[in-house]
Amino acid sequence: MPLAYRSLPPLNALVAFHAAAEAQNFTKAADNLFVTQGAISRQIRLLEERLGVSLFVRDNRHVRLTEAGQNYYQAVDLALAQIVNATTQVQQPFDANQITVATTHAVASLWLMSRISNYCQTNPHIDIRLLASDSIMDMRTQDFDCCIGYSLQPPDGGSVVRLFDERIFVVCSPDYLQRHAHLDFEGLLATRQLVLENADSGWFNWPDWFAGVHLEPITPEQKITFSHYTMLLQAAQQGQGVALAWEYLVEDYLSSGMLVKAGELTMDTQAGFYLVTSPEGENKQSVQQFCEWIVEQ
């Protein structure tokens, strides 16, 4: 089917919107794109006029995505990632010693990055190309040799290995726990909850966790909502509240003492984290060896 070019919004406006949605701040988006804050605002206004909807709620110095903006961001993030991937493939011809590893932002920053340097040291002839996208488990739209991601059920297509189960509990900083030492566990949960707002991720959130551990939902005195899990965990480390933690993603933080378990209640689900090797990746010996190494981790 021919592409309806007239329906496409200006590419510059899409890039400005994506940068602002990712940063949740027009000034930071402008810095990332090396333009002025006014240019970002104009491009987003242009896009909102073109779409006929508001993409951001503007509160003084802060902005946050509307529901329509959040849905649009997920689609734009995926589309721009495809363009980046395709461009990179054109610029970099096939290399048997290059491995393209795709994963979510959370898995990349919280689990993979702390381990992959060891692999590179023992395999200096292998070049790792790392792609991060929170829609990474959509096999039909991604370009990778292998990927690591979260899924409610085993993904379709390619070779699939379940790396670890989903085990969820509450964490906070040692300082936050000490400051509220006079409270019991339920009282602690009623202070300030850090909430993940990412409809595309499929991850559990507080209502699901309360139901899973058979605890009556607790309405906190305050909430702070984040669009990315890594931002949420950073806030937890800074003592800003209690957060839900996925065991294998926070094990390094627990080992270092940056985070502590706030209670013993743990929720186990049928979901998990999977390693998926694409059909193209299965034909590369370097990818097979890398996947074996990942499973060992």
N, C-alpha and C positions, 0 to 999 in steps of 0.2 A: 504494500500500500504506500503510495507517495506520501512524503512527510508534509504536513500542513504548516508550511513555513510562516504563514501569516499569524498562526496561533502561538508561535514561540515568543516569549518575552525577551527583552534585551539581555544578552549574555552578561554584560557588565553588571546589570541589576541583580541577576541571579547570584553572581559571585559575591557582590556586596551583601546581599541578604544572607548567604551561607556563612560568610565571615562574621556577620553581626549575630546570627543565631548561635553560632558556635561559641563566641566570646560572651554573649549576653551583654554586650556593651559596644556602642557605636564607636567610641574613641579607640578601644582596643582593636576593633575591626579595622579601623582606618590605619592604625599603626602596622597591623599585619599586612595590609595591602599597599602600604606606602602612599596613601592618599590622605586628604583632609577629612575630618569628621563631617564637615558639611557635604562633601561629595558622597559619603556613605548615606547620609540622611536623604539627599536628593534622589539617589538611586533607589532607595527603599520606598520613598513616596511614589516614585514613578512606577515601581512594581505593584504597589498596593492599588494605585489608580488603574493600572492595567487589569489587575485581577478583580477589582471591585470589593476587596475585603481588607480588613486590618490584620497585619501580620504580627505586630508588636503592641503590647501595652506599655506606654511610656509613663513612668513614675519618676518625676524629677530627674535624678542622675542615672537611674536604673531603667532597664528595659527587660521585658520578658515576652516570650512568644505567646500569642493567643492560641486557642485550640486549632484554628485553621492554619496558623503559622507553624505550629509543631508538626502537623500532618504534611504541610508543604515542605518543611525542612527535611523530613525523612526521605521524601521523594527526590528532592534536589541533591541531597547528600549522596544518594545512591547513583544518580545520573552523573554528577560531577566526578565521582570516583571511577565510573566506567570510562569517562573521557580521559582521565589521568592515566588509567591503566592502558587504554588503547594507544595513547600517545607514547607512553614509555615503551610499549612493545614495538612500535614503529621505529623508535629511536635506538632501541637495544635489540639487535637480532638474537635469535635463539642461541643459547649457550648451555651446553650440557652441565657445566659446573655452576650455573646460576640457579638458585632455588627461590621461587616466589612463594612466600608464606603469608597467608591472609589470616587475620584474626580481628577480634573486637578491640576497641580502645582499652577496655578494662583488662582483658586477658594479656594484651601486649604490655601494658605499663605495670600491671600488678604481678604477673607470673612469668611471662616469656622473657622479657628484657633482662631480668636478673639471672637467667640461665643461659641465654643464647651466646653470651660472650665466651663462656667455657667451650661451647661447640666450635666457635670461630677460632679459638686458640689451638684446638686439636685438629682442625680441618682448614688450614690456611688457604688451600686451593679452591675452596668453595665460597662463592659470593652469595650473600643472603639479601634478598629484596623483600622488605616487610611492608605489607599493606594493612591499614587499619580502617575498619568500617563496622558500624553496629548492625548492618544488614548483611553481614558476611556469609551467613548460612543459606542465602538464596543462591543455590548452585547454578541456576540458569543465567545469572547476570554477573558472575564473578570470573576473574581471570587469575588463576593461581595454580601452583603445583600441589599445595596442600593448605588446609586451613584448620584453625582451632577455634571453636565457638560453642556457645551455649544453645541448647535446643530442648524443647519439651519432649521430643521423641527423636529416634535415630533419623538423621537426614537421609534424603533420597539421593542416589547417584554417587558414583565413585566408591572407593574403599573406605569403610567407616570403622573406627575404633573408639570405644568409650574410654576416655581418659580417667575421669573421676566423677563421682556422684555429686549431687547437689545437697549440701548440708548447711543449713542457715541458722545463725544465732546472733545475739545482740553484742555489739562491741562499743567501746568508747575509749577515750584517752585515760591513762592512769590518774591524771589530775582531775578529770571530770568525775571519775568514780570516787576519788577521795573527797572532793568538794560536796558530794551528795552521800557521804558514808552514813548519814543519819537516816537515810531512806531505805526501805526494802526494795526488792526488785521491781515490783509494780509501781511503787512510788517514783523510782528512777525513770521508768518508761513514761511517766506522766510529766516529766520536766520539759525536755525539748527533743523532738524526733526529727531526724534527718531523712528526707523523703526523696526517692528517685522518681522523676517524672519523665519516663521514656517509653511511650506506648509501643514502640517497635521492638524493644528488647525482649519482651515476654517474661522478664524477670518478676519474681514475687515481690510484693511490697507489704507494708505493715498489715493491712486487713487480711491478706492471705496468710501471713505468718501467725497472726493471732488465732485464726481459724485452725491452722495446721498444728499448733501446740495446745489447742483446746483452752485458750485463755480469752476471757471476755475482752473485746476491743477497748483499748485505753486511749482516751482523747487527751493529748498533751496540752500543756499550757501554751506551747508555741511549736511551730514547725518551720523548717527551712527546706525548701524544695530545690533540687538540682536536676539538670538535664543529662549529666554524665556521672557515672558511678565513681570515677577517679576523683572528681571534684568533691563528691559526697564524702569519700574516705579521707580526703585531705582535711575537710572540715572536722571530721571526727577526731583526727590526730591533733588538731588544734584546740580540742576541748570545747567544741561548739554544740555537742549533743550526742545522743545515742543513735547508732546506725545498725542496720542489718548487714551481716557479713557472710560471704560465701567462703567456706573453710579454706579451700585450696587457693583462693585469690588473696587471702590475708595472712597466710601462714608465715610469710616473711615478717610482717608487721607484728604478729603475735610473738614470734621468736625474738625480735629485737626489743620488745617491750613498748613499742610506739602505740600499740593498741592492746587492750585487755578484754577478755570476755566479761560482760557485765552480769551474766547469769548462766545457769546450767541448762536452761530450756533450749533444745535444739530441734529443728524441723528437717526431716528427710523427705524428699520428694522423688518422683519417678524421673525427673528431668536430670540432665547432666551435661558435661562438657565433652565434646567429641573432636577427634582428629579425622578429617576427611581428605583423602588423596584423590585428585582429579584423574581422569583417564590418561591425560597427557603426562601427569606426574608419575603415574605408575610405570611409564616407559623409561624413566630416567633413574639410573642407579643411584645418583647422588640424592635424589628425593627419597628413595627407599631407605637408604642409610640414615638420612635425617629423621624420617618418621620412626625408625627403630629407636633412635636416640631419644626422641620426644617421649615415646612410650616408657622408656627406662626412667625418665624424670618423675 
